[in-house]
Amino acid sequence: MSPAVRSSAGRLAAVTPHAIARLANASPFLKWAGGKSRLLQTFDRYFPASFNSTKNRYFESFIGGGAVFFHLSPHKAVISDLNPELINCYTVIKDNVEELIVALRKHKNDKDHFYRVRALDTDKLTPVERAARLIFLNKTCFNGLYRVNSRGQFNVPFGRYTNPKICDELNLREVSFALAGVDINCGPFEAILKRARKGDFIYLDPPYQPVSATSNFTGYTATCFGNSDQERLADVARILSKRGCLIMLSNSNADFVRDLYRDFRIETVHTSRAINCKADRRGRIAELLIMNYEN
Ligand SMILES: C[S@@+](CC[C@H](N)C(=O)[O-])C[C@H]1O[C@@H](n2cnc3c(N)ncnc32)[C@H](O)[C@@H]1O
Protein backbone atom coordinates (compact mmCIF):
# COMPACT_ATOMS: atom_id res chain seq x y z
CA MET A 1 0.00 0.00 0.00
CA SER A 2 1.22 3.52 -0.75
CA PRO A 3 2.42 5.65 2.15
CA ALA A 4 0.55 8.91 2.71
CA VAL A 5 1.66 12.55 3.01
CA ARG A 6 -0.21 15.74 3.66
CA SER A 7 -0.75 17.57 0.37
CA SER A 8 -0.86 21.36 -0.02
CA ALA A 9 -4.62 21.29 0.61
CA GLY A 10 -3.97 19.57 3.94
CA ARG A 11 -5.61 16.36 2.72
CA LEU A 12 -4.04 12.94 2.85
CA ALA A 13 -2.69 11.97 -0.52
CA ALA A 14 -1.19 8.68 -1.53
CA VAL A 15 2.45 8.74 -2.63
CA THR A 16 2.17 7.15 -6.02
CA PRO A 17 5.14 6.84 -8.40
CA HIS A 18 4.01 10.10 -9.98
CA ALA A 19 3.64 12.11 -6.76
CA ILE A 20 5.35 15.47 -7.25
CA ALA A 21 4.54 17.04 -3.91
CA ARG A 22 6.90 17.95 -1.12
CA LEU A 23 5.45 18.66 2.33
CA ALA A 24 3.63 22.00 2.20
CA ASN A 25 0.34 23.47 3.33
CA ALA A 26 0.09 26.64 1.28
CA SER A 27 -3.06 27.45 -0.64
CA PRO A 28 -3.88 30.27 -3.10
CA PHE A 29 -3.74 33.69 -1.41
CA LEU A 30 -6.04 35.26 -4.04
CA LYS A 31 -9.35 34.30 -5.57
CA TRP A 32 -8.75 34.21 -9.32
CA ALA A 33 -11.14 33.88 -12.25
CA GLY A 34 -10.58 30.44 -13.77
CA GLY A 35 -8.87 29.21 -10.58
CA LYS A 36 -8.41 25.43 -10.57
CA SER A 37 -9.05 24.62 -6.87
CA ARG A 38 -12.23 22.70 -7.69
CA LEU A 39 -10.46 20.47 -10.22
CA LEU A 40 -7.41 19.38 -8.23
CA GLN A 41 -8.76 15.99 -7.22
CA THR A 42 -9.68 15.27 -10.82
CA PHE A 43 -6.24 16.46 -12.00
CA ASP A 44 -4.51 14.06 -9.58
CA ARG A 45 -5.48 11.24 -11.96
CA TYR A 46 -3.78 12.95 -14.90
CA PHE A 47 -0.44 14.27 -13.59
CA PRO A 48 2.41 12.46 -15.37
CA ALA A 49 3.64 9.21 -13.86
CA SER A 50 7.10 9.59 -15.35
CA PHE A 51 7.98 13.07 -14.04
CA ASN A 52 11.15 13.17 -11.93
CA SER A 53 10.50 16.05 -9.54
CA THR A 54 13.98 16.19 -8.05
CA LYS A 55 15.78 16.26 -11.40
CA ASN A 56 13.39 18.18 -13.66
CA ARG A 57 11.46 21.43 -13.30
CA TYR A 58 7.78 22.30 -13.11
CA PHE A 59 6.68 25.25 -15.32
CA GLU A 60 3.39 27.13 -14.95
CA SER A 61 3.19 30.12 -17.30
CA PHE A 62 -0.35 31.36 -16.60
CA ILE A 63 -0.01 31.12 -12.84
CA GLY A 64 -3.02 33.27 -11.75
CA GLY A 65 -3.97 32.18 -8.22
CA GLY A 66 -1.62 29.17 -8.55
CA ALA A 67 -4.02 26.43 -7.37
CA VAL A 68 -2.15 23.67 -9.23
CA PHE A 69 1.28 24.98 -8.22
CA PHE A 70 0.36 25.07 -4.51
CA HIS A 71 -1.28 21.66 -4.74
CA LEU A 72 1.85 20.09 -6.22
CA SER A 73 4.34 22.34 -4.42
CA PRO A 74 7.16 21.09 -6.66
CA HIS A 75 10.83 21.09 -5.69
CA LYS A 76 12.03 23.08 -8.70
CA ALA A 77 9.60 25.47 -10.33
CA VAL A 78 9.45 28.34 -12.81
CA ILE A 79 6.19 30.28 -12.51
CA SER A 80 5.04 33.31 -14.50
CA ASP A 81 2.14 35.47 -15.66
CA LEU A 82 1.66 38.56 -17.80
CA ASN A 83 0.00 40.47 -14.95
CA PRO A 84 2.66 42.65 -13.23
CA GLU A 85 0.59 43.34 -10.08
CA LEU A 86 0.08 39.62 -9.58
CA ILE A 87 3.75 38.75 -10.10
CA ASN A 88 4.80 41.56 -7.77
CA CYS A 89 2.60 39.91 -5.12
CA TYR A 90 4.30 36.52 -5.54
CA THR A 91 7.75 38.15 -5.35
CA VAL A 92 6.89 40.19 -2.24
CA ILE A 93 5.43 37.14 -0.47
CA LYS A 94 8.54 35.15 -1.32
CA ASP A 95 11.06 37.81 -0.22
CA ASN A 96 9.26 40.08 2.21
CA VAL A 97 6.29 38.34 3.79
CA GLU A 98 6.59 39.94 7.26
CA GLU A 99 6.55 43.50 5.85
CA LEU A 100 3.58 42.54 3.73
CA ILE A 101 1.68 41.29 6.79
CA VAL A 102 2.34 44.62 8.57
CA ALA A 103 1.06 46.54 5.50
CA LEU A 104 -2.04 44.33 5.19
CA ARG A 105 -2.99 44.85 8.83
CA LYS A 106 -3.50 48.57 8.04
CA HIS A 107 -6.37 47.82 5.64
CA LYS A 108 -10.00 47.58 6.73
CA ASN A 109 -13.23 46.34 5.19
CA ASP A 110 -14.78 49.75 4.62
CA LYS A 111 -16.36 51.11 1.43
CA ASP A 112 -14.66 54.56 1.46
CA HIS A 113 -11.29 53.02 2.29
CA PHE A 114 -11.79 50.49 -0.54
CA TYR A 115 -12.41 53.17 -3.17
CA ARG A 116 -9.49 55.30 -1.89
CA VAL A 117 -7.14 52.31 -2.16
CA ARG A 118 -8.55 51.30 -5.55
CA ALA A 119 -7.85 54.81 -6.91
CA LEU A 120 -4.19 54.83 -5.80
CA ASP A 121 -1.56 55.18 -8.52
CA THR A 122 0.39 51.93 -8.20
CA ASP A 123 3.48 53.58 -9.75
CA LYS A 124 3.78 55.68 -6.60
CA LEU A 125 3.61 52.70 -4.19
CA THR A 126 6.42 50.45 -2.95
CA PRO A 127 6.30 46.78 -4.05
CA VAL A 128 5.05 45.83 -0.55
CA GLU A 129 2.28 48.47 -0.66
CA ARG A 130 1.27 47.32 -4.15
CA ALA A 131 1.06 43.69 -3.01
CA ALA A 132 -0.98 44.64 0.06
CA ARG A 133 -3.30 46.73 -2.14
CA LEU A 134 -3.94 43.83 -4.53
CA ILE A 135 -4.63 41.32 -1.76
CA PHE A 136 -6.87 43.80 0.09
CA LEU A 137 -8.90 44.63 -3.04
CA ASN A 138 -9.21 40.93 -3.92
CA LYS A 139 -10.51 40.04 -0.44
CA THR A 140 -13.03 42.88 -0.22
CA CYS A 141 -14.26 43.45 -3.80
CA PHE A 142 -17.45 42.11 -5.37
CA ASN A 143 -17.18 38.32 -5.88
CA GLY A 144 -13.46 38.38 -4.95
CA LEU A 145 -12.50 38.94 -8.54
CA TYR A 146 -9.45 40.54 -10.14
CA ARG A 147 -10.39 42.43 -13.28
CA VAL A 148 -8.84 45.43 -15.04
CA ASN A 149 -10.06 47.79 -17.78
CA SER A 150 -8.25 48.44 -21.08
CA ARG A 151 -5.91 50.88 -19.28
CA GLY A 152 -4.94 48.15 -16.81
CA GLN A 153 -6.83 49.77 -13.89
CA PHE A 154 -8.60 47.55 -11.35
CA ASN A 155 -12.34 48.21 -11.79
CA VAL A 156 -14.31 45.80 -9.57
CA PRO A 157 -16.74 47.48 -7.09
CA PHE A 158 -16.80 47.06 -3.29
CA GLY A 159 -18.12 43.64 -2.23
CA ARG A 160 -19.87 44.11 1.14
CA TYR A 161 -18.51 40.94 2.82
CA THR A 162 -19.21 40.91 6.57
CA ASN A 163 -15.83 39.74 7.79
CA PRO A 164 -13.35 38.96 5.00
CA LYS A 165 -9.95 37.59 6.04
CA ILE A 166 -7.84 40.43 4.65
CA CYS A 167 -4.64 39.26 6.32
CA ASP A 168 -4.33 35.46 6.50
CA GLU A 169 -0.91 35.47 8.16
CA LEU A 170 -0.64 31.73 8.51
CA ASN A 171 -1.26 31.03 4.85
CA LEU A 172 0.93 33.92 3.68
CA ARG A 173 3.86 32.43 5.61
CA GLU A 174 3.12 28.97 4.14
CA VAL A 175 3.03 30.55 0.68
CA SER A 176 6.36 32.25 1.34
CA PHE A 177 7.79 28.86 2.33
CA ALA A 178 6.37 27.20 -0.79
CA LEU A 179 7.89 29.95 -2.97
CA ALA A 180 11.42 29.64 -1.54
CA GLY A 181 13.71 28.77 -4.43
CA VAL A 182 10.96 29.24 -7.02
CA ASP A 183 11.89 31.24 -10.13
CA ILE A 184 9.14 33.92 -10.50
CA ASN A 185 8.80 35.89 -13.74
CA CYS A 186 6.53 38.48 -15.33
CA GLY A 187 6.12 38.02 -19.07
CA PRO A 188 4.28 36.40 -21.98
CA PHE A 189 4.11 32.60 -21.95
CA GLU A 190 6.29 32.12 -25.04
CA ALA A 191 9.25 34.03 -23.55
CA ILE A 192 9.32 31.95 -20.36
CA LEU A 193 8.60 28.59 -21.99
CA LYS A 194 11.68 28.93 -24.22
CA ARG A 195 13.62 27.91 -21.12
CA ALA A 196 11.87 24.54 -20.68
CA ARG A 197 14.00 21.46 -21.34
CA LYS A 198 13.47 17.74 -21.97
CA GLY A 199 11.83 16.07 -18.96
CA ASP A 200 10.32 19.29 -17.52
CA PHE A 201 6.59 19.17 -16.70
CA ILE A 202 4.55 22.14 -17.94
CA TYR A 203 1.01 22.99 -16.83
CA LEU A 204 -0.72 25.64 -18.95
CA ASP A 205 -3.99 27.32 -18.00
CA PRO A 206 -4.53 30.19 -20.46
CA PRO A 207 -7.57 32.48 -20.52
CA TYR A 208 -10.24 30.20 -21.99
CA GLN A 209 -11.45 30.28 -25.54
CA PRO A 210 -15.09 31.48 -25.33
CA VAL A 211 -17.66 28.74 -26.00
CA SER A 212 -20.27 31.38 -26.77
CA ALA A 213 -20.32 35.09 -27.57
CA THR A 214 -21.23 36.03 -23.97
CA SER A 215 -19.15 33.54 -22.01
CA ASN A 216 -15.65 34.97 -22.09
CA PHE A 217 -13.86 36.57 -19.16
CA THR A 218 -11.14 38.86 -20.54
CA GLY A 219 -10.15 41.09 -17.62
CA TYR A 220 -6.93 39.44 -16.31
CA THR A 221 -4.71 41.97 -18.10
CA ALA A 222 -5.22 45.12 -20.18
CA THR A 223 -5.05 43.11 -23.42
CA CYS A 224 -7.27 40.12 -24.17
CA PHE A 225 -6.25 36.61 -25.26
CA GLY A 226 -7.64 36.02 -28.75
CA ASN A 227 -7.68 33.28 -31.40
CA SER A 228 -4.17 34.11 -32.58
CA ASP A 229 -2.85 33.78 -28.98
CA GLN A 230 -4.54 30.36 -28.68
CA GLU A 231 -2.95 29.31 -31.98
CA ARG A 232 0.49 30.55 -30.88
CA LEU A 233 0.13 28.66 -27.61
CA ALA A 234 -0.72 25.44 -29.47
CA ASP A 235 2.38 25.97 -31.68
CA VAL A 236 4.55 26.45 -28.57
CA ALA A 237 3.01 23.31 -27.00
CA ARG A 238 3.94 21.35 -30.12
CA ILE A 239 7.55 22.64 -30.06
CA LEU A 240 7.88 21.77 -26.36
CA SER A 241 6.38 18.35 -26.97
CA LYS A 242 9.01 17.65 -29.64
CA ARG A 243 11.66 18.82 -27.17
CA GLY A 244 10.55 16.07 -24.75
CA CYS A 245 8.64 18.17 -22.20
CA LEU A 246 5.53 16.76 -20.51
CA ILE A 247 2.57 19.05 -21.17
CA MET A 248 -0.82 19.35 -19.53
CA LEU A 249 -3.12 22.16 -20.67
CA SER A 250 -6.60 23.32 -19.66
CA ASN A 251 -9.07 25.05 -21.93
CA SER A 252 -12.77 25.31 -22.63
CA ASN A 253 -14.77 22.64 -24.39
CA ALA A 254 -14.80 24.58 -27.66
CA ASP A 255 -14.53 23.03 -31.14
CA PHE A 256 -11.78 25.53 -31.93
CA VAL A 257 -9.69 24.14 -29.03
CA ARG A 258 -10.37 20.48 -29.92
CA ASP A 259 -9.22 21.24 -33.43
CA LEU A 260 -6.07 23.10 -32.31
CA TYR A 261 -4.96 20.09 -30.22
CA ARG A 262 -6.30 17.29 -32.44
CA ASP A 263 -2.95 15.42 -32.31
CA PHE A 264 -2.84 15.52 -28.46
CA ARG A 265 -4.65 13.35 -25.91
CA ILE A 266 -7.87 15.20 -24.96
CA GLU A 267 -9.93 14.35 -21.84
CA THR A 268 -13.20 16.00 -20.82
CA VAL A 269 -13.44 16.95 -17.12
CA HIS A 270 -16.29 18.58 -15.21
CA THR A 271 -16.15 21.54 -12.87
CA SER A 272 -18.43 24.11 -11.30
CA ARG A 273 -17.93 27.74 -12.21
CA ALA A 274 -16.81 29.75 -9.16
CA ILE A 275 -16.95 33.29 -10.51
CA ASN A 276 -19.99 34.41 -12.43
CA CYS A 277 -22.20 37.33 -11.47
CA LYS A 278 -25.25 35.44 -12.79
CA ALA A 279 -26.25 32.68 -10.33
CA ASP A 280 -27.79 30.56 -13.11
CA ARG A 281 -24.40 30.36 -14.85
CA ARG A 282 -22.67 28.74 -11.90
CA GLY A 283 -23.61 25.14 -12.77
CA ARG A 284 -21.41 22.16 -13.75
CA ILE A 285 -19.51 22.72 -16.95
CA ALA A 286 -17.36 20.50 -19.13
CA GLU A 287 -13.85 21.61 -19.97
CA LEU A 288 -10.84 20.05 -21.62
CA LEU A 289 -7.61 18.65 -20.24
CA ILE A 290 -5.07 18.24 -23.01
CA MET A 291 -1.90 16.17 -22.63
CA ASN A 292 1.01 14.85 -24.68
CA TYR A 293 1.49 11.73 -22.52
CA GLU A 294 -0.44 8.73 -21.18
CA ASN A 295 -0.29 8.10 -17.41
C1 LIG B 1 -7.16 31.02 -16.30
S1 LIG B 1 -6.07 32.14 -15.49
C2 LIG B 1 -5.01 31.05 -14.63
C3 LIG B 1 -5.69 30.55 -13.40
C4 LIG B 1 -4.79 29.70 -12.51
N1 LIG B 1 -4.53 28.40 -13.09
C5 LIG B 1 -5.44 29.50 -11.14
O1 LIG B 1 -5.61 28.38 -10.65
O2 LIG B 1 -5.77 30.53 -10.51
C6 LIG B 1 -5.11 32.75 -16.84
C7 LIG B 1 -3.91 33.65 -16.47
O3 LIG B 1 -3.19 33.94 -17.68
C8 LIG B 1 -2.61 35.23 -17.58
N2 LIG B 1 -2.28 35.67 -18.95
C9 LIG B 1 -3.08 36.24 -19.88
N3 LIG B 1 -2.43 36.41 -21.05
C10 LIG B 1 -1.16 35.93 -20.85
C11 LIG B 1 -0.01 35.79 -21.69
N4 LIG B 1 -0.03 36.20 -22.97
N5 LIG B 1 1.11 35.23 -21.16
C12 LIG B 1 1.14 34.83 -19.86
N6 LIG B 1 0.08 34.93 -19.02
C13 LIG B 1 -1.06 35.46 -19.51
C14 LIG B 1 -3.66 36.04 -16.87
O4 LIG B 1 -3.10 37.17 -16.22
C15 LIG B 1 -4.25 35.01 -15.87
O5 LIG B 1 -3.65 35.13 -14.60
Ligand as a Chemical Component Dictionary entry (heavy atoms), coordinates in Angstrom:
data_LIG
# 
_chem_comp.id                   LIG 
_chem_comp.type                 NON-POLYMER 
_chem_comp.pdbx_formal_charge   0 
_chem_comp.three_letter_code    LIG 
# 
loop_
_chem_comp_atom.comp_id 
_chem_comp_atom.atom_id 
_chem_comp_atom.alt_atom_id 
_chem_comp_atom.type_symbol 
_chem_comp_atom.charge 
_chem_comp_atom.model_Cartn_x 
_chem_comp_atom.model_Cartn_y 
_chem_comp_atom.model_Cartn_z 
_chem_comp_atom.pdbx_ordinal 
LIG C1  C1  C 0  -7.159 31.020 -16.296 1  
LIG S1  S1  S 1  -6.069 32.139 -15.492 2  
LIG C2  C2  C 0  -5.011 31.053 -14.632 3  
LIG C3  C3  C 0  -5.689 30.552 -13.397 4  
LIG C4  C4  C 0  -4.792 29.695 -12.509 5  
LIG N1  N1  N 0  -4.531 28.398 -13.093 6  
LIG C5  C5  C 0  -5.436 29.504 -11.140 7  
LIG O1  O1  O 0  -5.613 28.378 -10.655 8  
LIG O2  O2  O -1 -5.772 30.528 -10.508 9  
LIG C6  C6  C 0  -5.109 32.750 -16.836 10 
LIG C7  C7  C 0  -3.915 33.647 -16.474 11 
LIG O3  O3  O 0  -3.186 33.937 -17.683 12 
LIG C8  C8  C 0  -2.609 35.233 -17.583 13 
LIG N2  N2  N 0  -2.281 35.673 -18.951 14 
LIG C9  C9  C 0  -3.079 36.240 -19.882 15 
LIG N3  N3  N 0  -2.426 36.409 -21.051 16 
LIG C10 C10 C 0  -1.161 35.925 -20.854 17 
LIG C11 C11 C 0  -0.009 35.789 -21.686 18 
LIG N4  N4  N 0  -0.026 36.197 -22.967 19 
LIG N5  N5  N 0  1.105  35.231 -21.157 20 
LIG C12 C12 C 0  1.144  34.830 -19.858 21 
LIG N6  N6  N 0  0.077  34.933 -19.024 22 
LIG C13 C13 C 0  -1.058 35.465 -19.514 23 
LIG C14 C14 C 0  -3.663 36.045 -16.866 24 
LIG O4  O4  O 0  -3.095 37.174 -16.221 25 
LIG C15 C15 C 0  -4.249 35.007 -15.867 26 
LIG O5  O5  O 0  -3.653 35.127 -14.603 27 
# 
loop_
_chem_comp_bond.comp_id 
_chem_comp_bond.atom_id_1 
_chem_comp_bond.atom_id_2 
_chem_comp_bond.value_order 
_chem_comp_bond.pdbx_ordinal 
LIG C1  S1  SING 1  
LIG S1  C2  SING 2  
LIG S1  C6  SING 3  
LIG C2  C3  SING 4  
LIG C3  C4  SING 5  
LIG C4  N1  SING 6  
LIG C4  C5  SING 7  
LIG C5  O1  DOUB 8  
LIG C5  O2  SING 9  
LIG C6  C7  SING 10 
LIG C7  O3  SING 11 
LIG C7  C15 SING 12 
LIG O3  C8  SING 13 
LIG C8  N2  SING 14 
LIG C8  C14 SING 15 
LIG N2  C9  SING 16 
LIG N2  C13 SING 17 
LIG C9  N3  DOUB 18 
LIG N3  C10 SING 19 
LIG C10 C11 SING 20 
LIG C10 C13 DOUB 21 
LIG C11 N4  SING 22 
LIG C11 N5  DOUB 23 
LIG N5  C12 SING 24 
LIG C12 N6  DOUB 25 
LIG N6  C13 SING 26 
LIG C14 O4  SING 27 
LIG C14 C15 SING 28 
LIG C15 O5  SING 29 
# 
